[in-house]
Amino acid sequence: MSKINTNKDDDSKRKLIARLESFASLMESRWHFPGTKIPIGLDFILGLIPIVGDVFTGLLSGWLIWKARAFGLSRWVYLRMVLNVLLDVLIGSIPLLGDVFDLAFRANKRNVALILKYLKSE
């Protein structure tokens, strides 16, 4: 028996997408690097704490992946999302290089984009 989407389901999914987008913004682009227009978020700020900060932000990013299960994504999409976070944590943990990498590689925004792309292709 298949589930029938109702307006309530669609509304709750829209609200969840909005929460995930807000989370991605908080993690990666809520503020700007002082004196520039370079967006930064908690991922960059906490990533300044060697290793511990990147592991912690990786765990926070895991929340986004966990919440994405509500959309019934394919295994391939989940794999790509996990790889984005792992890459962010591993390279982000390298002193100095990782901090620059965090400015360019936005794992959470990429993951939200993967969710939206999957939902549009359904």
C-alpha angles and dihedrals in degrees: 000000000000127000117251114221113232129191088255090057091048091048093050090049091050090051091049092050089051090051092049092048090049090049091050089050092050091049097045118013114014094116138022128244105258113272094007141073092239107128118229135177142174091295091064096038096048090039088068086074102084115252096327093068093050093046090050093049088047089056090049089051088053087065089063091052091047093052091047089070086083088074097056093233122189120263089247091059091048090049092052091048092051091047090052091054094044091050090049092051097043099046092033089060092064108099114252095346089062092052091054089045090054089058092056106032112064105187096176094049089047090051094050088049089052090052093049092046091051093048092050091051094054 
